[in-house]
Amino acid sequence: MFNITKKSMQWGEETLTLETGRVARQADGTVIATLGETSVMANVTFAKEAKPGQDFFPLTVHYQEKYYAAGKVPGGFFKREARPTEKETLTARLIDRPIRPLFVPGFKNEVLVMCTVLSHDLVNDPDIVAMIAASAALTLSGAPFMGPIAGCRVGFEDGEYILNPTVDDMQDLRNNPDQRLDLVVAGTKSAVMMVESEAYELTEDEMLGAVTFAHEQIQPVIDLIIALAEDAAKEPFDFTPPDYSELYEVVKAAGEAQMRAAYAITDKQERVAAVAAAKEAIKATLTEEQLADANLGSALKKLESMVLRSDVVKNGRRIDGRALDAVRAIDCQTSVLPRTHGSALFTRGETQALVVTTLGTGDDEQFIDALHGTFKQNFMLHYNFPPYSVGEVGRVGSPGRREIGHGKLAWRALQAVLPAPTDFPYTIRLVSEITESNGSSSMASVCGGSLSMMDAGVPLKAPVAGVAMGLVLEDDGSYGILTDILGDEDHLGDMDFKVAGTEKGITSLQMDIKVAGITPEIMKTALAQAKAGRMHILGEMAKAITAPGEFSIHAPRIETMQIPTDKIREVIGSGGKVIREIVELSGAKVDINDDGVIKIASPNADSIQKAYDMIYSIVAEPEVGGVYKGKVVKIVDFGAFVNFFGKRDGLVHVSQIENRRLNHPSDVLKEGQEVWVKLLGFDDRGKVRLAMKMVDQETGKELEKQPEDATE
């Protein structure tokens, strides 16, 4: 019934297995990849013909994590997996980016790749397994895919690169001083295709070493996929790339001069209009048959690409007239909004980000319900890209994959310099509103985010800047590396890589490569040029702000205190009665965790102090010989009971009230009266012994020691 093909190998410390032929046999390609006890099923289907008139490649990648894979039931009211989580969206992008350039040019049939996590051992992250499974399924499917690819994750600890570190090792790197890198690399047998990383101020050489290490480690996985394909692959789909060379020559002859003139315009909006006019002028010269040709769009794009690329490589000239290594003019402003906790406006050429910082308390932390467990996150970065930022009219809806991916890249770049939660116990939310875009808005979000947080008083370890780099690589091996690329240079170039970091090193690197032939030497040169660009941008940012600013009067103040864990119950009280009373009386927010760390938050310093004092009186032990202010709660014949330390009561014997004989304590005291007392100690039964006569009742200062102090 089943024609099962299975291949296995030892990869690092785990066994990697690829299997096909057991499930989903109607899909064009299906592979279940298993690493350790983490299993992901990838299913590939593709249309056998393109839709008429379609001028783009409709590839869709989905990645789904099923909660049953980890033996969990989904949280919330609806006990069913719903909209994709951030992790699912980012992983889908992670798989899409390296496979998209490897389809044969001109193939415009719809392709669907679905990756489903079936089992998760909580050790091996399923994202890498999904990437391998997707590559293997595509290789088996017969689709015109020039793979296979493979991917791996790399850690960096004690100067050593680590292949596929565990989920726990990669969790919350900010609080793990030993781990300095979370790097994912995907590539073919001969070339690196994609890099994504979160780093902690690594040098350019350390990052390049990690990429090289990863490319070496994926080679046996590629061999395993090829071995599986040799036994189980379907016949290649009969597809011949369209030949539109004649049409291209006609288009080139009709409009090259006008297209070159259009790309000589430096203003983006004027250039876009001129390019559109050049295309219309070209179309006006074509026959009806040529206008109806499905490859007309490709021919026009090829002309644009040729014009831009030839100027870069042959003449060292870019669209806006800059040198290849020049950064556009930068303007940085902080405190641009009056009521926010921190704000910055970062403008680089025609790219602009308004980034706003909001400081919150522990109540504002985000709960993440992941396969490997539920945890909190106290740093969030949300990126918005409205249509007006590129002068367009468009639909506005919930964040898409692009917004989530760009926001996560900026998040990775900035979180490496955040203070430890114990030093700065705030929840930090950044929102980057992209108000103009022509070039990397994610890197503008990094720069603006760094400025905005410093404006809000966040004690960053160092400012962070980011720069987007590009590459034009010709067939003869000549190339040009571009600093601070424009949107058109990104669209028509061969590599887009973004580097963010501090003066000391890289905090995030993202690289997408569209062609093979990117050598380590090219990457090394590009990283060095990116460092120079980053240093220039950091210098421009320093003109606006160099150190954390003053806290906004609208931001909450947070004080932390540590109490013994055995006192937590006393602070909370039965049913939360005590902590509710503290919040009500003080006006401050009080958050307590299982380790006994208490965060007290309020814009009012007096409220924080009052809550602190109330908690301290519950958890602290009074010191013998200490003087305390208390309240008389009960008077008896032999003395008065005084509530003097939180909920603690003690007895002031009648002989310890004043330095004279009293007939009855009520001669000088009444219930509710505030008095100063000194703690003498405890009697044989552990009862508290207090004295009033040793303390000046007006000032609360202890009187000089009297001979009779030792009595009673």
C-alpha positions in Angstrom: 0.0 0.0 0.0 2.8 2.4 0.8 6.0 2.9 -1.1 8.1 4.4 1.7 11.6 5.8 1.2 13.6 6.8 4.2 17.1 8.3 4.6 19.0 9.0 7.8 22.2 10.5 9.0 23.9 11.6 12.2 23.9 15.4 12.2 25.6 17.0 15.2 24.3 15.3 18.3 21.0 14.1 16.7 19.8 11.8 14.0 18.2 13.5 11.0 15.7 11.4 9.1 13.8 12.2 5.9 10.8 10.0 4.9 8.4 10.1 2.0 5.6 7.8 0.6 3.6 7.2 3.8 1.3 10.2 4.0 -0.2 12.9 1.8 0.4 10.9 -1.4 -1.7 13.1 -3.6 0.5 16.1 -3.0 3.2 16.7 -5.6 5.9 16.3 -2.9 5.7 15.3 0.7 8.5 14.8 3.2 8.5 14.3 7.0 11.8 15.4 8.4 12.7 14.4 12.0 15.6 15.7 14.1 15.7 14.1 17.5 12.0 13.8 18.3 11.0 17.0 16.5 9.1 16.1 13.3 7.8 18.5 10.6 5.7 17.5 7.5 6.2 19.6 4.4 3.7 19.3 1.5 4.2 20.9 -1.9 1.7 21.4 -4.6 2.0 23.5 -7.8 -0.3 24.5 -10.6 0.5 22.8 -13.9 -0.1 26.1 -15.8 0.1 29.8 -15.1 -2.9 32.1 -14.9 -3.1 34.1 -18.1 -1.6 37.6 -17.8 0.2 36.8 -14.5 3.5 38.7 -14.3 4.8 37.6 -10.9 5.7 34.3 -9.3 2.9 33.3 -6.8 4.8 31.3 -4.2 3.0 30.9 -0.9 4.7 29.3 2.2 2.8 28.4 5.3 4.3 27.1 8.6 2.0 25.8 11.3 2.7 24.7 14.8 0.2 22.3 16.1 -0.1 22.3 19.9 -0.6 18.6 20.1 3.0 18.3 18.8 4.2 19.3 22.4 1.3 17.6 24.2 -0.5 20.9 24.8 -4.0 22.3 24.5 -4.1 25.8 23.0 -4.7 28.6 25.5 -7.5 31.2 25.4 -11.2 30.7 24.9 -11.0 29.0 21.5 -9.2 25.7 21.9 -8.1 25.5 18.3 -5.1 26.9 16.4 -6.2 30.2 14.9 -4.4 33.1 13.2 -0.6 32.5 12.8 1.6 33.5 15.7 4.6 35.7 15.3 6.9 32.7 15.4 4.8 31.0 12.6 4.9 34.1 10.4 8.6 34.6 10.8 9.4 31.0 10.1 7.3 31.0 7.0 9.4 34.0 5.8 12.5 32.2 6.8 11.6 29.3 4.5 10.3 31.5 1.7 13.4 33.8 1.4 16.0 31.2 0.3 13.8 29.1 -1.9 12.1 31.9 -3.9 15.2 32.8 -6.0 15.8 29.2 -6.9 12.8 28.6 -9.1 13.7 28.7 -12.8 13.3 32.3 -14.1 10.0 32.8 -15.9 8.1 30.1 -13.9 4.9 31.8 -12.9 2.8 28.8 -11.9 1.2 29.0 -8.4 3.2 27.0 -5.8 2.0 26.2 -2.3 4.4 25.0 0.5 2.8 23.9 3.7 4.9 22.9 6.7 3.2 21.4 9.8 4.9 20.7 13.1 3.8 17.2 14.1 6.1 16.6 17.1 8.3 18.8 19.2 10.8 17.4 21.7 11.4 20.9 23.3 15.1 20.5 22.4 15.3 20.9 18.6 13.7 24.0 17.1 11.2 23.0 14.4 12.0 25.9 12.2 15.2 24.4 10.9 13.5 21.0 10.5 10.7 22.7 8.5 13.2 24.4 6.2 14.9 21.0 5.4 11.5 19.3 4.9 10.3 22.0 2.5 13.5 21.8 0.5 13.3 18.0 0.3 9.6 18.1 -0.7 10.3 20.7 -3.5 13.1 18.5 -4.7 10.9 15.5 -5.0 7.9 17.3 -6.5 9.2 17.8 -10.0 8.7 21.5 -9.8 11.5 23.6 -11.6 13.3 24.2 -8.4 17.1 24.6 -8.7 17.8 23.3 -5.2 18.0 21.6 -2.9 18.8 23.9 0.0 19.4 23.2 3.7 19.6 25.3 6.8 21.0 25.2 10.3 21.2 27.3 13.4 24.5 28.4 14.9 25.3 29.5 18.4 28.6 31.1 19.7 29.9 30.4 23.2 33.4 30.8 24.6 34.7 31.5 21.1 33.3 28.3 19.6 30.6 27.9 17.1 27.8 25.5 18.1 25.7 23.6 15.5 21.9 23.6 16.2 21.9 24.7 19.9 18.9 23.7 21.9 15.7 25.7 22.3 16.6 26.5 25.9 20.1 27.7 24.9 18.5 30.2 22.5 15.7 31.3 24.8 16.2 34.9 26.1 19.8 35.4 25.0 19.7 38.9 26.6 19.9 37.2 30.1 22.3 34.5 29.0 25.8 36.0 29.0 27.4 32.8 27.7 25.5 32.7 24.4 26.2 35.5 22.1 24.6 34.5 18.8 21.4 33.0 17.4 22.1 32.7 13.6 20.1 30.9 11.0 21.8 30.2 7.6 20.3 28.6 4.5 22.1 27.8 1.3 22.7 25.5 -1.6 25.7 23.2 -2.3 27.7 26.2 -3.6 26.2 29.3 -2.1 24.7 30.9 0.9 21.2 32.2 0.1 19.9 33.6 3.4 21.1 34.7 6.8 19.1 35.8 9.8 20.6 36.6 13.2 20.4 38.0 16.7 23.9 38.8 18.0 25.6 40.4 21.0 28.2 42.7 19.6 30.1 40.2 17.5 32.9 41.4 15.2 32.6 41.3 11.4 35.1 38.4 11.3 33.2 36.4 14.0 29.9 36.8 12.0 31.5 35.8 8.8 33.1 32.8 10.5 29.6 31.8 11.8 28.2 32.0 8.2 31.0 30.0 6.8 30.7 27.4 9.6 27.0 27.1 8.9 27.5 26.6 5.1 29.9 23.8 5.9 27.5 22.1 8.3 24.6 22.0 5.8 26.5 20.1 3.1 25.8 16.6 4.4 22.1 17.5 4.7 22.0 18.6 1.0 23.6 15.3 0.1 20.9 13.4 2.1 18.1 15.3 0.2 19.8 14.4 -3.1 20.0 10.7 -2.0 16.3 10.8 -1.2 15.5 12.4 -4.5 17.5 9.8 -6.4 15.1 7.1 -5.1 11.8 9.0 -4.8 11.7 12.1 -7.0 9.0 12.6 -9.6 9.7 13.3 -13.2 10.7 16.9 -13.7 7.8 19.1 -14.8 8.0 20.0 -18.5 8.8 23.7 -18.3 10.9 25.7 -20.7 11.7 29.3 -19.7 10.1 31.7 -22.1 12.5 33.3 -24.6 11.6 36.9 -24.9 15.0 38.1 -26.2 13.5 39.5 -29.4 10.9 41.4 -27.5 13.5 42.7 -25.1 15.7 44.0 -28.0 12.6 45.9 -29.4 11.9 47.3 -25.9 15.5 48.3 -25.4 15.8 50.1 -28.8 12.5 51.9 -28.2 13.2 53.2 -24.7 16.7 52.8 -23.4 17.5 56.5 -23.7 14.3 57.6 -22.0 14.7 55.0 -19.3 18.3 56.2 -18.6 17.0 59.8 -18.4 14.3 58.7 -16.0 16.8 57.0 -13.7 19.0 60.1 -13.7 16.3 61.9 -11.7 17.2 61.9 -8.0 13.8 62.7 -6.5 11.9 59.5 -5.9 8.4 60.6 -6.9 9.6 62.4 -10.0 11.7 59.4 -10.9 8.7 57.0 -10.5 6.6 59.2 -12.7 9.4 59.4 -15.3 9.9 55.7 -15.4 6.2 55.1 -15.8 6.2 57.6 -18.6 9.1 55.9 -20.3 7.2 52.6 -20.1 4.2 54.1 -21.7 6.3 55.6 -24.4 7.8 52.2 -25.1 4.4 50.6 -25.3 3.2 53.2 -27.7 5.8 51.9 -30.2 4.8 48.3 -30.0 2.5 46.3 -32.1 -0.7 44.8 -30.7 0.9 41.3 -30.7 3.9 42.6 -28.7 1.6 44.4 -26.3 -0.3 41.2 -25.7 2.9 39.2 -25.0 2.8 37.8 -21.5 6.6 38.5 -21.2 6.3 42.3 -21.8 6.5 43.0 -18.1 9.6 40.9 -17.8 11.2 42.7 -20.7 10.5 46.1 -19.2 11.9 45.0 -15.8 15.0 43.7 -17.6 15.5 47.0 -19.2 15.2 48.8 -15.9 17.7 46.4 -14.3 20.2 46.8 -17.1 20.1 50.6 -16.9 20.6 50.6 -13.1 23.2 47.8 -12.9 25.4 49.0 -15.8 25.8 52.5 -14.3 26.7 51.0 -10.9 29.3 48.5 -12.1 30.8 50.4 -15.1 30.5 54.0 -14.0 30.3 53.7 -10.2 27.2 55.9 -10.4 24.0 55.4 -8.6 20.4 56.6 -9.2 20.7 59.6 -6.9 24.3 60.5 -7.9 25.9 59.2 -4.7 29.2 57.3 -4.5 28.8 53.6 -3.9 29.8 53.9 -0.2 28.0 57.1 0.6 25.1 57.4 3.1 22.3 59.8 2.3 21.8 63.0 4.4 20.6 62.2 8.0 18.6 64.3 10.4 17.9 63.1 13.9 15.4 64.8 16.3 14.3 63.7 19.8 11.5 64.7 22.1 9.3 65.5 19.1 6.0 64.5 20.9 5.0 66.3 24.2 3.1 63.6 26.1 4.9 60.4 25.1 7.6 58.9 27.3 10.2 59.1 24.6 10.1 59.9 20.9 12.5 60.4 17.9 12.2 61.3 14.3 14.9 59.7 12.2 15.2 60.8 8.6 17.7 59.4 6.1 17.2 60.8 2.6 13.6 59.9 1.6 13.2 57.3 4.4 11.7 58.5 7.7 10.6 56.8 10.9 8.8 58.3 13.8 9.6 56.0 16.7 7.8 56.3 20.1 8.8 54.6 23.4 6.3 53.7 26.1 7.4 52.5 29.5 5.1 50.2 31.3 5.0 48.0 34.4 5.0 44.2 34.8 1.3 44.2 34.1 2.1 45.3 30.5 4.5 42.4 29.7 3.4 40.2 26.8 2.5 36.6 27.4 3.8 34.3 24.7 2.1 30.9 24.5 4.7 28.8 22.5 5.1 25.1 21.9 8.0 25.0 24.3 6.1 26.8 27.1 4.5 30.0 28.2 6.7 33.0 29.0 6.7 36.7 29.4 8.4 39.3 27.2 9.2 42.8 28.5 10.4 44.3 25.2 8.2 44.8 22.2 8.7 46.6 18.9 5.8 47.1 16.5 6.4 48.4 13.0 3.8 50.0 10.8 4.1 50.7 7.1 1.1 52.8 5.9 0.5 53.3 2.1 1.1 57.1 2.3 4.8 56.4 3.2 5.4 55.6 -0.5 2.8 58.0 -1.9 0.3 55.3 -2.7 -3.4 54.6 -2.0 -3.9 51.2 -0.4 -5.9 49.1 2.0 -5.0 49.4 5.7 -5.5 46.3 7.8 -3.8 44.2 10.4 0.0 43.8 10.2 1.2 41.6 7.4 4.2 39.3 7.1 6.4 42.3 5.9 5.5 44.4 9.0 6.0 41.5 11.4 9.4 40.6 9.8 10.7 44.1 9.6 9.7 44.7 13.2 11.4 41.5 14.4 14.6 42.5 12.6 14.7 45.8 14.4 13.7 44.1 17.7 16.7 41.7 17.3 19.1 44.6 16.6 18.0 46.6 19.7 17.5 44.0 22.4 21.2 43.2 22.7 21.8 46.6 24.3 18.9 46.7 26.7 19.6 46.9 30.4 18.9 43.8 32.6 15.4 43.7 33.9 16.8 43.8 37.5 18.5 47.1 36.7 15.6 48.6 34.7 12.4 46.9 35.7 10.2 48.4 33.0 8.2 46.9 30.1 9.4 48.7 27.0 7.2 49.1 23.9 8.5 50.8 20.7 6.3 51.7 17.8 7.9 52.6 14.6 5.6 54.6 12.3 7.2 54.7 8.8 6.2 58.1 7.4 8.4 58.0 4.3 10.1 55.1 2.6 12.7 54.8 -0.1 15.3 52.4 1.2 15.5 50.4 4.4 12.8 51.4 6.8 13.7 48.6 9.2 17.1 50.1 9.7 15.5 53.5 10.1 13.4 51.8 12.9 16.6 50.6 14.5 18.2 54.1 14.5 15.0 55.8 15.6 14.3 53.2 18.2 17.8 53.7 19.8 17.2 57.5 19.9 13.7 57.2 21.2 14.7 54.9 24.1 17.5 57.1 25.1 15.1 60.1 25.0 12.8 58.1 27.4 15.7 57.6 29.8 16.3 53.9 29.1 20.0 53.2 30.0 21.1 51.4 26.9 24.5 49.8 27.0 25.3 51.6 23.7 23.5 53.3 20.8 22.6 51.1 17.9 22.5 52.0 14.2 21.7 50.0 11.1 22.4 50.3 7.4 21.1 48.4 4.4 23.6 47.2 1.8 23.2 46.1 -1.8 25.2 44.3 -4.4 25.3 44.2 -8.2 27.2 41.2 -9.5 27.8 40.8 -13.2 28.4 37.6 -15.2 32.1 38.5 -15.7 32.6 38.6 -11.9 32.7 42.4 -11.6 30.6 43.8 -8.9 29.6 46.9 -6.9 28.7 47.1 -3.3 26.2 49.8 -2.4 25.8 51.4 1.0 22.4 52.6 2.2 20.4 51.3 -0.8 17.4 52.9 -2.3 14.2 50.9 -3.0 15.0 50.5 -6.7 18.5 49.3 -5.9 17.0 46.7 -3.6 14.5 45.6 -6.1 16.9 45.3 -9.1 20.1 44.2 -7.2 21.5 40.8 -6.4 21.8 41.0 -2.6 20.1 42.8 0.1 21.7 42.7 3.5 21.1 44.7 6.6 23.7 45.1 9.3 22.9 46.7 12.7 25.2 47.2 15.7 27.1 49.4 18.1 30.6 50.8 17.8 31.8 47.5 19.3 30.1 45.0 17.1 27.1 43.6 15.2 23.8 43.0 17.0 21.8 41.8 13.9 22.5 40.6 10.4 19.9 39.8 7.8 21.0 38.8 4.3 19.0 37.7 1.2 20.9 36.6 -1.9 19.2 36.3 -5.2 22.1 34.8 -7.2 24.8 32.2 -6.7 28.4 33.2 -6.8 28.6 35.4 -3.6 32.0 34.5 -2.3 33.3 34.9 1.2 35.6 37.7 -0.1 32.6 39.6 -1.4 30.8 39.2 1.9 33.8 40.3 3.9 34.2 43.4 1.8 30.5 44.2 2.1 30.6 43.8 5.9 33.6 46.1 6.1 31.8 48.7 4.0 28.7 48.3 6.2 30.7 48.9 9.3 32.0 52.2 7.9 28.4 53.2 7.1 27.2 52.2 10.5 29.9 54.3 12.2 28.9 57.3 10.1 25.3 57.0 11.1 26.2 56.6 14.8 28.1 59.8 14.5 25.1 61.6 13.1 22.8 60.1 15.8 25.2 61.4 18.5 24.5 65.0 17.4 21.0 64.5 18.7 21.5 62.6 22.0 24.5 60.8 23.5 23.1 59.7 26.9 19.8 58.7 28.4 17.5 61.7 29.0 15.3 62.6 31.9 12.3 60.4 32.7 9.0 61.9 31.4 6.8 63.1 34.2 4.1 61.0 32.5 6.1 57.7 32.8 5.6 55.4 35.8 8.4 55.2 38.3 9.3 51.7 39.4 11.1 50.6 42.5 12.0 47.0 43.1 12.5 45.2 46.4 13.5 41.6 47.2 11.7 39.7 49.9 12.2 36.2 51.2 10.1 33.7 49.2 8.5 32.5 52.5 7.1 36.0 53.0 5.2 36.2 49.6 2.1 34.7 51.1 2.0 37.3 53.9 2.3 40.1 51.4 -0.4 38.7 49.2 -2.7 37.8 52.0 -5.7 35.5 52.0 -7.4 35.8 48.6 -5.1 38.8 47.8 -6.6 40.8 50.6 -3.3 42.3 51.8 -1.9 43.3 48.4 -5.2 44.8 47.4 -5.2 46.9 50.5 -1.6 48.1 49.8 -2.6 49.1 46.3 -5.7 50.9 47.5 -4.0 52.8 50.3 -0.8 53.7 48.4 -2.2 54.3 44.9 0.7 52.4 43.4 0.8 49.3 41.2 2.4 46.3 43.0 3.6 43.3 41.1 5.2 40.3 42.8 6.8 37.2 41.2 7.6 33.7 42.4 11.2 34.7 43.2 10.1 37.3 45.7 11.0 40.3 43.5 8.4 43.0 43.9 7.9 45.9 41.5 6.2 49.0 42.8 5.1 51.5 40.1 3.5 54.9 40.1 4.2 58.4 38.6 4.0 59.6 42.3 7.1 59.0 44.4 5.1 59.3 47.6 2.8 56.5 46.5 5.8 54.3 45.8 7.3 55.0 49.2 4.1 54.3 51.0 3.7 51.0 49.3 7.3 50.2 50.0 6.9 51.0 53.7 3.8 48.9 54.0 5.4 45.9 52.4 8.6 46.3 54.4 6.6 46.4 57.6 5.1 43.0 56.7 8.3 41.2 55.7 10.9 42.8 57.8 11.7 41.8 61.4 11.9 44.6 64.0 15.3 45.0 65.6 15.8 44.9 69.4 16.7 48.4 70.5 15.0 50.0 67.5 12.6 52.9 68.0 9.3 52.7 66.1 6.1 54.8 65.8 3.0 52.9 66.8 -0.7 53.2 67.7 -2.3 52.2 71.0 -4.8 49.4 70.1 -5.9 48.3 73.6 -5.5 49.4 77.2 -5.5 47.0 80.1 -4.8 47.3 83.8 -1.1 46.3 83.5 -0.2 48.3 80.4 -1.1 49.0 76.8 -0.8 47.0 73.6 0.7 49.0 70.8 0.6 48.2 67.0 4.1 49.3 66.1 5.5 47.4 63.1 3.0 46.6 60.4 0.6 44.1 61.9 2.8 43.5 64.9 1.6 44.3 68.4 3.6 44.5 71.6 3.0 45.3 75.3 4.1 48.5 77.0 4.1 47.5 80.7 2.6 50.2 83.0 6.1 50.7 84.5 7.5 51.5 81.0 5.1 54.2 80.1 6.6 57.1 82.0 9.3 57.7 84.6 6.7 57.9 87.4 4.3 55.6 89.0 0.8 55.5 87.3 -2.4 54.4 88.8 -3.6 53.2 85.5 -2.3 53.4 81.9 -5.4 55.3 80.9 -4.2 58.2 83.0 -1.9 59.1 80.0 -3.0 56.9 77.1 -6.1 56.3 75.1 -6.9 53.9 72.3 -5.9 55.2 68.8 -3.2 57.5 70.2 0.1 57.5 68.3 3.2 56.9 70.4 6.9 56.2 70.0 8.2 53.0 71.4 11.5 51.2 71.8 11.7 47.4 71.3 13.2 45.9 74.5 13.1 42.3 73.4 11.0 39.2 73.9 9.9 37.5 77.1 10.1 33.7 77.7 7.0 33.1 75.8 8.1 35.1 72.8 5.9 38.1 73.6 7.1 41.5 72.5 8.3 43.9 75.2 8.1 47.6 74.5 8.9 50.8 76.3 7.8 54.4 75.9 9.7 56.2 78.7 13.0 55.8 76.9 11.8 57.8 73.9 11.0 61.5 73.5 7.4 61.4 72.5 7.6 64.6 70.6 10.6 63.9 68.5 10.9 60.1 68.5 14.5 60.3 69.5 15.8 58.0 72.2 16.6 59.6 75.5 19.8 59.2 77.4 20.0 55.9 79.1 18.4 55.9 82.5 19.5 53.7 85.4 16.1 52.1 85.6 16.1 51.2 81.9 17.4 47.8 82.9 14.4 47.0 85.2 11.4 45.0 84.3 
